[in-house]
Amino acid sequence: MAENAGWSVLIPGQPLAADGGTFEEAIDEMVLALRDYAEAWIDRLRTAPNHEQNWGLVQLITLSSDDQLASWLTA
């Protein structure tokens, strides 16, 4: 979504958000946020009741390249 100072990217129903001065920067930041989330999920969040259902999202993240994730986010 466009904001006054740039762009924000949200994934509905997920605890993830990213911002950037341009659309491309916001997407790049979301890719990094997805990578960080997958790592945290593997390390400690997979057994948390509000995160355990995100196995499919984590699989998508870990099996995708950054370019593939960016394409998925903008599709």
C-alpha beads as a LAMMPS data file, in Angstrom:
LAMMPS data file: protein, C-alpha beads

75 atoms
74 bonds

1 atom types
1 bond types

-500.0 500.0 xlo xhi
-500.0 500.0 ylo yhi
-500.0 500.0 zlo zhi

Masses

1 110.0

Atoms # bond

1 1 1 0.000 0.000 0.000
2 1 1 1.263 3.472 -0.800
3 1 1 1.904 5.741 2.156
4 1 1 3.009 9.368 2.422
5 1 1 6.678 8.518 2.931
6 1 1 6.827 5.419 0.743
7 1 1 5.354 1.937 0.619
8 1 1 4.294 -0.666 3.169
9 1 1 3.898 -4.369 2.500
10 1 1 1.691 -6.546 4.707
11 1 1 0.706 -10.186 4.544
12 1 1 -2.855 -10.487 5.873
13 1 1 -3.101 -12.858 8.800
14 1 1 0.659 -12.987 9.317
15 1 1 2.877 -11.116 11.778
16 1 1 4.930 -9.603 8.970
17 1 1 5.267 -6.088 7.602
18 1 1 7.919 -4.095 5.766
19 1 1 8.406 -0.523 4.583
20 1 1 10.478 1.135 1.890
21 1 1 10.876 4.452 0.152
22 1 1 9.945 2.802 -3.142
23 1 1 7.781 -0.178 -4.000
24 1 1 10.872 -2.221 -4.879
25 1 1 12.567 -1.349 -1.569
26 1 1 9.471 -2.386 0.352
27 1 1 9.362 -5.730 -1.483
28 1 1 13.094 -6.284 -0.813
29 1 1 12.508 -5.522 2.874
30 1 1 9.598 -7.974 2.972
31 1 1 11.767 -10.687 1.453
32 1 1 14.261 -10.073 4.283
33 1 1 11.424 -10.115 6.831
34 1 1 10.212 -13.434 5.412
35 1 1 13.713 -14.898 5.700
36 1 1 14.000 -13.676 9.299
37 1 1 10.579 -15.099 10.147
38 1 1 11.417 -18.507 8.669
39 1 1 14.629 -18.630 10.689
40 1 1 12.807 -17.643 13.894
41 1 1 10.062 -20.171 13.169
42 1 1 12.584 -22.973 12.746
43 1 1 14.508 -21.918 15.869
44 1 1 11.662 -21.300 18.301
45 1 1 8.250 -20.303 16.900
46 1 1 7.197 -23.642 15.414
47 1 1 5.762 -24.797 18.756
48 1 1 4.039 -21.503 19.603
49 1 1 0.261 -21.901 19.261
50 1 1 -0.120 -18.728 17.187
51 1 1 2.674 -19.714 14.786
52 1 1 2.602 -23.508 14.500
53 1 1 0.126 -23.385 11.590
54 1 1 2.666 -21.456 9.448
55 1 1 4.579 -24.566 8.392
56 1 1 3.473 -24.114 4.763
57 1 1 4.596 -20.482 4.677
58 1 1 7.985 -21.435 6.115
59 1 1 8.373 -24.170 3.507
60 1 1 7.554 -21.679 0.741
61 1 1 10.160 -19.273 2.111
62 1 1 12.926 -21.827 2.582
63 1 1 12.419 -23.451 -0.818
64 1 1 12.216 -20.175 -2.776
65 1 1 14.892 -17.824 -4.024
66 1 1 14.649 -14.121 -3.214
67 1 1 13.465 -13.452 -6.773
68 1 1 10.754 -16.101 -6.450
69 1 1 9.558 -14.619 -3.160
70 1 1 9.472 -11.128 -4.692
71 1 1 7.406 -12.488 -7.613
72 1 1 5.031 -14.219 -5.184
73 1 1 4.596 -10.994 -3.209
74 1 1 3.795 -8.953 -6.313
75 1 1 1.594 -11.496 -8.091

Bonds

1 1 1 2
2 1 2 3
3 1 3 4
4 1 4 5
5 1 5 6
6 1 6 7
7 1 7 8
8 1 8 9
9 1 9 10
10 1 10 11
11 1 11 12
12 1 12 13
13 1 13 14
14 1 14 15
15 1 15 16
16 1 16 17
17 1 17 18
18 1 18 19
19 1 19 20
20 1 20 21
21 1 21 22
22 1 22 23
23 1 23 24
24 1 24 25
25 1 25 26
26 1 26 27
27 1 27 28
28 1 28 29
29 1 29 30
30 1 30 31
31 1 31 32
32 1 32 33
33 1 33 34
34 1 34 35
35 1 35 36
36 1 36 37
37 1 37 38
38 1 38 39
39 1 39 40
40 1 40 41
41 1 41 42
42 1 42 43
43 1 43 44
44 1 44 45
45 1 45 46
46 1 46 47
47 1 47 48
48 1 48 49
49 1 49 50
50 1 50 51
51 1 51 52
52 1 52 53
53 1 53 54
54 1 54 55
55 1 55 56
56 1 56 57
57 1 57 58
58 1 58 59
59 1 59 60
60 1 60 61
61 1 61 62
62 1 62 63
63 1 63 64
64 1 64 65
65 1 65 66
66 1 66 67
67 1 67 68
68 1 68 69
69 1 69 70
70 1 70 71
71 1 71 72
72 1 72 73
73 1 73 74
74 1 74 75
